[in-house]
């Protein structure tokens, strides 16, 4: 990932991020510094929150990264998977119905979601819901497209 530019965000841009994360995930970001990082070779941007890549823009809307979700502990927009799914999801696999133990109410098809493991509540991935949350658990089919996961380039990114 080649950084093409970095700049501090204005207060109105920070407020927009904070509002989106509060409404979509029920999280609060309390920080002193917010920097936008643009990449020459990626189609997303990252926001460094006090120097850590905690927010990104997958498709134009701000959302937490895996590190950001683990730091803020979202209360909504969460899909929980069982122990059998952990290794697959951590390696970037899409989430399948049989691995899901729970999904937050209010998830709609197309929403960004946080994928957590059930034992400790750690975030493994961020993805896009392919179905509504109340239809996620079941016997077969893909229900969350993985966009970012533990160990990928974004997870390992630092400046």
Secondary structure as UniProt FT lines:
FT   STRAND          3..8
FT   HELIX           11..25
FT   STRAND          34..39
FT   STRAND          45..49
FT   TURN            50..51
FT   STRAND          52..57
FT   TURN            58..59
FT   STRAND          62..64
FT   HELIX           66..72
FT   STRAND          78..81
FT   HELIX           83..90
FT   TURN            91..92
FT   STRAND          95..96
FT   HELIX           97..99
FT   STRAND          100..103
FT   TURN            105..106
FT   TURN            109..110
FT   STRAND          112..117
FT   TURN            118..120
FT   STRAND          123..129
FT   HELIX           133..135
FT   STRAND          142..149
FT   TURN            150..151
FT   HELIX           153..156
//
